Amino acid sequence: MSFSDCVVYEFPCNEKIRTCMRLEKSLQRMHYFIEQDNETAHMSAFGILFELIELTARPDLRKDLIQELQRNRSILLGPNPPAHLDAEQRQAYVTRLDTAIHDLTTPNASIKSPQSLRDNDWLSTVRARSKIPGGNCCFDLPSLHYWLGKPFAERHAHFTRLLSSMGPIEKAVDVILDLLRGTISSRSCTAQSGNVNLSVPPGVTWSLIRITLPTSSIHIPEVSVNKFMLWIHFLDATASMKTPPSRSTVHFDLGLCGL
């Protein structure tokens, strides 16, 4: 089944991939907003920066990323590498993995860690005020109002310096998710009465579930998975965005990713 106009839902199956996808989404939004030359976009960028500060505050994040990078590297260099990659493609991924591991284990001395963002007094002030409804007005944060009045090039350069501390993490997340999404195995599926259950084959571990529906569909998927079963339930969207369980027959594309 192929949809010319579609919406894709991705569901991580473990905490490491869930964290990677949250970081990926926040970083993508951050990069978008800092490229916009207007006050509203740069105010939004601060909100996303504070999300990233929270996401990278976990003390075991770096360790988890390194473990996932090393696991992927071992698979690519092992006796049963992913069949969809030829030798040249595998080597290109190994190079990216090695670079990401190196940057996380021996960070560049010229690039501060995300901890530097948490220790930044000005960012801490803006962050604290931003938690108050309407708390980022010019009379609450005159220093932010001053900053927003600077030329776009200066504001952009400032954001770029702040984001440089996320570089090693972003590089790791990119290669982990690129490699994982490349393993996708797709099939056409039908959910009777809005539900479908699939057994997980022995020895198989799925890390990411992808569901594709036409944009005209009113159905919203929910996914649960463990080592034995995959459950997919569909809800029906209404005009008021209430989402009762679907009782319809739903046709969709199912993608399974695992490494």
Secondary structure, 3 states (H helix, E strand, C coil): CCCCCEEEEEEECCHHHHHHHHHHHHHHHHHHHHCCCCHHHHHHHHHHHHHHHHHCCCCCHHHHHHHHHHHHHHHHHCCCCCCCCCHHHHHHHHHHHHHHHHHHHCCCCCCCCCHHHHCCHHHHHHHHHHCCCCCCCCCCCHHHHHHHCCCHHHHHHHHHHHHHHHHHHHHHHHHHHHHHHCCCEEEEEEEECCEEEEECCCCCCCCEEEEEEECCCCEEEEEEECCCEEEEEEEECCCCCCCCECCCCEEEEEEEECC
